[in-house]
Amino acid sequence: MASADYFRPEIAAMSGYVPGEQPKLDNLVKLNTNENPYPTSPRVAEVLRDFDWRRLRRYPDPLANDLRDRIAAHFAVKRENVIVGNGSDDLLTMLFRAFTSPELPLAMLDPSYSLYPELAAMQGARVIKLPLQGADFALPENLLELAAPANLLIITRPNAPTGTHFPLASVEKICRNFDGIVAIDEAYADFAPDNCVGLAATLPNVVVLRTFSKSYSLAGLRLGYAIADSGVISGLMKLKDSYNVDALAQAIGAAAFDDQENLRANCQAVISERERVREILLSRGFAVPGSGANFLFASPPDGDAKRRFESLRRQAVIVRYFPGEVTGKYLRITIGTPKENDRLLGALEE
Ligand SMILES: *Cc1c(COP(=O)(O)O)cnc(C)c1O
């Protein structure tokens, strides 16, 4: 047999998640993977400078309690309500291992983060897609009915790639009425006017996922956290990798998290640029749903997003393009610095 024949059939059938590219071009304007254009807190530089390299001899705290305590204090929950991961992708992996199987389906929004179906495939779990409605990509009226067979429901809020920030009251109603775990992926919540941490703190079936990759400008570090009922957290603790967050990430994460002022300032700068760029695109006839994230989902007047994507690329402006019946009409554009955004807007006129 060829070595490929030994894979479980679920894995052999998978194509695998394709991350956005990280090209190395001169003069590149990179607006394709929702990274933050501004650096993280300068306190991180101090941690890196003062970190005793000899400490790496030892294993890190497997529970990352110092970091968990800081996160818990900020959100007025307990340490028992917080788990940290090697990026929020690690936390998603835990959720899929815990709550999906061939008998326990996943329900997710469509379009949404394309990693979810890959994680479901690894578990052999069926995927129920909940089609977002209309030009605003609103939640379907019959979401609860469609999602009912699922054991895990992921609501991405703000959603990627659409940027949509669903009404909090609708999400609360879903959480209260869904018989299963509702994971609210809040990768972009720091760019939005409100969030669902209050639901995770009060409802036993709600998990909120956060990442340091976007708002904290630490995509290269790989750090995320989840907030949920202590019963959910202790279950996830059983199946996580023992040392899933390394010592340096724990120390850097703590310093970045403590600098809420730097976080707010960076997010505010991104939000005001997001609104400026959106207004300009709207005035040029693009369809651009309102965004609560650090990116815009924009469809050119003629709907030919692929042509725009390729033209931008030739001008060294990289955005994200997702082929598909709905997504294929749009570009997902990460908000950069004002200068980068101006390069984008200029290049779109070519
Ligand atoms: C970026 C992103 C993540 C992954 O975050 P990491 O912490 O970098 O793994 C999770 N969910 C959504 C919707 C994202 O856009």
The ligand as an SDF file (V2000), in Angstrom:
LIG
                    3D

 15 15  0  0  0  0  0  0  0  0999 V2000
   -8.2650   35.0110   12.5930 C   0  0  0  0  0  0  0  0  0  0  0  0
   -9.4280   34.2160   13.0320 C   0  0  0  0  0  0  0  0  0  0  0  0
   -9.2860   33.1850   13.9580 C   0  0  0  0  0  0  0  0  0  0  0  0
   -7.9580   32.6200   14.3320 C   0  0  0  0  0  0  0  0  0  0  0  0
   -7.2560   33.3120   15.1980 O   0  0  0  0  0  0  0  0  0  0  0  0
   -5.8500   32.7750   15.6990 P   0  0  0  0  0  0  0  0  0  0  0  0
   -5.8690   33.1600   17.1270 O   0  0  0  0  0  0  0  0  0  0  0  0
   -4.8300   33.4910   14.8890 O   0  0  0  0  0  0  0  0  0  0  0  0
   -5.7860   31.2850   15.5260 O   0  0  0  0  0  0  0  0  0  0  0  0
  -10.4170   32.5460   14.4410 C   0  0  0  0  0  0  0  0  0  0  0  0
  -11.6290   32.8840   13.9590 N   0  0  0  0  0  0  0  0  0  0  0  0
  -11.8010   33.8330   13.0450 C   0  0  0  0  0  0  0  0  0  0  0  0
  -13.1710   34.1480   12.5610 C   0  0  0  0  0  0  0  0  0  0  0  0
  -10.7010   34.5180   12.5460 C   0  0  0  0  0  0  0  0  0  0  0  0
  -10.8740   35.4290   11.5830 O   0  0  0  0  0  0  0  0  0  0  0  0
  1  2  1  0
  2  3  1  0
  2 14  2  0
  3  4  1  0
  3 10  2  0
  4  5  1  0
  5  6  1  0
  6  7  2  0
  6  8  1  0
  6  9  1  0
 10 11  1  0
 11 12  2  0
 12 13  1  0
 12 14  1  0
 14 15  1  0
M  END
$$$$
